[in-house]
C-alpha cells in the first residue's frame, strides 16, 4: 500500500531538512511539498492525505489581491477543516488559518519582533499541548487574534497569542518548532534577519539559547506531530 501523504505547503526555497519532513520520512509518510507561490497546484484532499502543514513565510496574509495564491491556500485550509484532515499552521500558516476564521492578523501596535529563542508558556487550557514553559524558535513581527470558537493554548511575554486549536485537528503555532539548528543558522545569515529591531535577540543570545533549549523543543515537537498525524 502506498504511503499516506503529508501535504507540506511551503512559502520559500529552504532545503527540506526541517523536523516535519524528518518526521514524515521516519514514520513512513510521503512528504508532498507544494509551493503555490510558484504556481504549483495543491492536490485533492482525498483519503490518501493523512494531514497538512502550512509553513511560515514572508507574505502578508491580508494581501490576497497582491498574492492571489493565498486564495488557493485559504480554500485548502477550509477543505482540510471541513474534511477533518489534521492541519498545522506555523507562523504565517497560523495567521492564514486565523484569517480564514475571521480573526485579525497583522503587526502589533508594540512594534516588537521575536527573532531568536523565547519562552512560551501554556494557558490553563493549553497544558495538554504544552505541559510546561519551553523556549521556542521565533522569527516574526506579525501576530493573530485568537479566532472565535478556538481555544487559546500558549502565550509569551512579547506576543500573548502563541498557539490555538480549532476542534481537535487544527492547530496554529506562532513559533517555529520545525526549525532545526541548521535551519536557524541559515536564518541568521539572511538579509531579513531582524538584528537591532525592538525585541529581537542578538546573535550571541540566540546561539546560547539555541544550544541550551533546541533538543527539548525537538523532543516536544516530534511527540506533538505523532499525536496529530499518527505513526506507522
N, C-alpha and C positions, 0 to 999 in steps of 0.2 A: 504494500500500500504506500502511496506517495506521502511524503512528509507534509503535514499541515503547514500553512503559510502564516508567518508573521509579516504583515504589511507595514513597512517602515517608511514613513513619509518624511523625506529629508528636504532641507532648505539651504543646502550648501554642498560643497565638494570635499568635505573631510573624508579621510580614509575610513572604511567600515571596520574600525577597531574599537568601537565603544562596547560598553557592557551589555547592551541589548543584543547586539549581534553575537557576542560571545555566548550569552545565554541561549540564544536561538540555536546556534551550531552545536553546543554541548548537549542540549536537550532534544535534539532531533527535529527541530522545526526547520522550515525552509524560509530564511530571511529574504523577503522580496523588497528590495529598495526601489522606491519610486520618487522621482523628483518632478512634481507638477510644475514647479517654477521654470523648468526647462522644456515644458510641453509634454512630459510623459503622462500617460493616462493611468488613472487609478483602476484597479481591477474590479470585478464584481465581488460583492461581499457575500459569497456563497458559502457552502458548507466546508470548503477547503480552507477557509480563513479562520485561524484559531484566535487571532487578535490583531491589534494595530497599535503602533506608536507614532505619534506626530511630534517631531523633534523641534528644537529651538531654531532660531534663525534671525536674520537681520530685517525682516519685513514687518512694517506696522500693520497689525491685523485689521485695523479700521480703514485701510486704504485699498479696499477691494476694487475700486474703479481704476486705480493705478496698477494694481496687481491682480488681474482677473482670475488667475489660477486659485486665488483664495476662495472664490465662489465654489470651485470644484472640491476644494478641501472641506469647506463648510458642509457641502452635500454629503461628502464621505463621513464626516462626523455624525450628521443626522442619521445616515443609513446604519452606521455601526451601532448607534444608541438605540435606534428603533428595532434592530435585529438582535440586540443584546450581545453584540460582539465585544469582548473585552477591549477597552480602549484606554490608553495612557497618553496624555498631552504633557510635554516637557517644555517649560518656559514659553516660547511663542506658541507651542502647541496647546498649552494650558490656557493661554489667553484666547486662542481661537475657539476652544470649547466654551469658555466663559462668554465670548461674544455671541456664539450661536445660541446660547441660552439667554441672551438679552442683558447680560451684565456689562457694566462699564469697563473699558480697558484703555490703558494709556499711561503716560508718565505721571508719577505722583507729584503733588504740589511741593513736596520737600526738595525735589531735585536730586535726591540721593541715588547713588549707584550701589549695587552689590557686585563686586568683582573680586573673587577670592574664595575663601572658605569661612562660612558664617554659621553660628549656632542656630539651629532650627528646633523648636520645641513643639510638642503636641498640645493641641487644645484638649479640654476634658473629653470631647467626643472623638479625639484622634488617637487615643492611646492604643487602639487595636492596630493602627497603621504604624505608629512611632511610639514605642513604649517610653522612651527617654529622649532627652535632648541629644542631637547629633550635629556635628559640623558637616555642612553640605556644600558642594561646589556651586558657586553662583556666578552668573555673568549676564546682568540685565540692568535696565533702568526704567522699565515699564512694569506695570502691575495689573491685576484684575480685581474686580469686586467679586465676592462670592455669589454665584448665581442663585436666583430664587429656587428654593427646594433642594439645594445642595447642602452638604454637611462640611463645615469648616474644620479642617483636620490639623493644620500646623501653622505656626507663626514664627516670626523673627523680630528682633528689636527694630530693625530698619524698615522691614516690609511685613506688616502684620498678616497678610494673606499669602501663605506659602503652599497650601495644599487644600484640595477639596475633593469630595466624592459625590457623584450623582448616581443614585441607585447603588448597586453593588458591583458594577462592572465598568464604570467610567471614572477615571481619576485625572486630576490636573495637578502638576507639581511646578512651582516656580523655579525650583532648584534643579541642578543637573547631576543626579547620581549616576547617570550613564557615562559620565566623562572620566576617563582614566587619567593617571598622572601624565602619560604620554600625550593624551589629548589636551590636557590643560597646558602643558608646555608649549604646544602649538598656539593655543590662545594667547599665551603670554607674549608671543612674538608677532602678533597680528597688528595691523595699523589701528584697529578699533579697540585695542586693549586700553581700559579706562584709567590708566595710572594718572594720579593727580586730580581725578574727579572726586567730588564730595562723597564720602562713604566707601570709596574703593580702597583696597589694601595695597600696600607696597609689595613689590616682588619679594622682598625679604620676608615679609609677614606671610605671604602666600606659600613660599617654599617651606617655612617652618610648620605651618598648619597642615599643609598637604602631607608631609611625612608623618605627622602625628595622627591624622584623622582619616586618611584615604582608605585604609584597609577596613575600618569599621563601617564606613559608608558603603563600600563594596559589598561586604557581608550582608548588610541590611537590604541593599537593593536587589541582590540576587534572590534573597528569600521573598521579597515582595513580588518579583517577576514570577517566581514559581507559584505563588499563591494566586496571582491574577490570571496567568496563562496556562498553568499546569505544567507537568513534567512528563517525560516519557515513562 
